[in-house]
Amino acid sequence: MDRFLLLSGVALLGAALSACDNKPAENKPVATVGEPTALTKPAAVAGAKYRIGAAESKIEFVGAKITGKHDGSFGAFSGTVTLPGADPTAGSVSVQIDTSSLQSDNETLTGHLKSADFFDVAKYPRARFESTSVRAGGEKGASHTVSGNLELHGVTKGISFPATIRVGADRVEVDAEFAINRKDFGLVYPGKPDDLIKDEVLIKLKVRAPKAE
């Protein structure tokens, strides 16, 4: 009897921990998503260039379903921060991601995420982000709010999210964690009837962009 109670308690504890582990976007800032903004480029942009690449930076995401969560990332991406002076609000950023470089914490899941049910990397091999503005101040203590156009899964939306930006002598650092709704970008696969996938996905950015030579 004692053994049965012990096993039952362990099972209940496991279920409780699993339930607590399926809300990675809880209490995180939620990106504002809307129609894309028309990009206006000046005739010439003066300023230092900083290189964004997978050797120094990370683009990660966390998705969840009823029974738990999964971590994912992109291993191949490149971009540029252009910064006149040391004021981030005068700068801009452009990033391109190779969606086929997607990885997750489960090999079978990685293959499924690359399929037409999710990112459909054969049809949409690139995701892109191009900033339209950076303003001082951000949610939950972030130093800035970054706005721009995100092209993902063949859908382009305007998004705004909080980020902490630091400008050093030889590199720019950006850290951000925010949630987006995957369905805004046409990622609508529901999951199994008894293990539905949550709409909110946590995006985690860790950019360490050294000054270009």
N, C-alpha and C positions, 0 to 999 in steps of 0.2 A: 504493500500500500504506500509506504514512504517513498519507494522508488518511483511509483506511478505519479505521486504528487510532485516529486522532484522533476521528472521528465516533463510533466505538464507545465510546471513553472518555467522551465527552460524554454519550452515552445512558446509560451505566452510572452516571455521576455524577448525572444527573437522576433516575434511578430510586432511587438511594440517598437523595438529598435528599427525594424525595417520600415514601419510606418513613419517614424521620425526622420528617416533618411530619404524620403521621397519628395521633399520640398526644398530643393536647392535654391530656388528663386525667392523663397519667403524672406521678407524684410529687406530685400534688395531693391534699389531704385529700378523703376520701370521706364524703359526708353519711350519717348514720345514718337509715335509713328504716324506719318501722314503722306500726302502727295509729295513727290520729289520737287526739289527747288531747281529752277533753271540756273545753270552754271554760267557765270560771267567771268571771263578771264581778261585781265589787263594785258596791254600790248607787251609789257615786259615786267618781270617780277625779279626784283633785286633782293638778295638775302642768302644766308648760308643754307646749304643743303645737308640734310641728315638722312642717312640710309637706314631703312627698315628691312630687316631680314630675319630668317628663322634661326640663324646662328646666335643672335643676341636676344631675340624677342619671342613671345609666345602668344598665340591666339587659341584659346581653349573655350570649351562649352560644356555645360552639364545639363543633360536631359533627364526626365523622370517619368516613371509610370507608377501604378498603384503599389507595386511590390518593391520599389527601390529606385535607384538612380544609376546613371552611367556617365563616365567622364569621356570627353572626346577632345580632339585638337586637330589643327592643320599643320602639316610639317613643311609645307613649301609656300612661301608668300614673299612679296617684295613691295617696296614702296618708298616714298620720300616725304620727309617733312621739310618744308621751306619756311625759313624763319628770318625775317628782317629784324635784326637786333635781338633783344632778349625777352620781348613781350609776346607770349603765346597768342594773344588775341589778334596780332597782326600776321600770324602764320597760317599755313594750310597743310593738309596732309592728303596723300593719295596712296591707296594700298590695293594690290591685286593678289587674290588667293587662288592657288591651284586646288580645286575641290577634290581632285583625285588623291591628294595627299592626306585626306581625312584618315584619322586613326581613332579607335576607341579602346576601352578596357576589355573588350571581348571580340575575338577574331570573327565570330559569326555575325555579331552585330555590325562590325565594321563593313562587311560585305553588304549587309542589308541597308545600311545607311547610304552606301554608294549607289544603290539600285534606284529604279524609277519610283519606288514607294516613298523615298525620301529625297536626297539631294540630286539624284539622277545625273551623276557626274559625266556620263557619256554625252548627254545632251547639253548640260550646262557645266563645262569644264572650268569656268572662271566665276569668281565672286569679286565684286569691286566695292570700294568705299572711297568717296571723294568728299572732302569737307567743303562746307559752304560758309561756315562761320565758327569762331571760337570766342566765347564770352567769359568774363570773369565770374566766379561764383558757381556753385553747383550743389545738388542735393546731397544730404548726409555728409557734409563737410568737404566735399570735393572742391578743388581750387577753380575748376572751370566747367563749362558745359560745351560739348562739341556737337555741332550739327552738320549734317551732310546727307548725301545720297548713297544708300546701300543697295547694290544690285545682287540679288541672291535667288537662285532657282528660277532665273528668267524674269524676276519681278524686281522693279526698282521702286523704293520708297524713301521718303525723307525721314531721317531719324535724328533724335537729339538725346544725348546721354551725358551723365556727369563723369568727370575724369579728373584725376590729380596729375598736373603737369609740372615738371621741373626742368629748367633750362640750365645746363652746366656749361663749362668752358668748351667742352669737346663733345657733348652729347645731350640729347633730349630724352627725358624719361616720362612715360605716360602709364598710369595704372588706372584701370576701370573695371568695375563689375556691375552689370545691369541685366535686367530681364527683357526679353522680347517675346512676342507671341509668334510662334512658328507659322501659324495659319495666315498671318499677314503676308507671308512670302510663299504661299501656295503649298506649304508642307503640311498636308492634311491627313496623312495616314493615321488611323485611329488607334492601332494596336489591337491586341486580342480582346475579345468581349469581356473577359474576366481580368484583364490587366491593361486597362486603357492608358494611353500615353497622355501626359499633361501637355497643355498648350504652351505653357511658359518654359522658356529655355534660358538658362543663365549663361551670359557671355562674360568671359574673363580675358582681359587684355593686359599684357605686360610688355611694354615697348621700351627697348633700350636702343636708341638710334644714334650711332656714332656719326660725327661729322664726316661728310664725304671728302675724299682726298682731292 
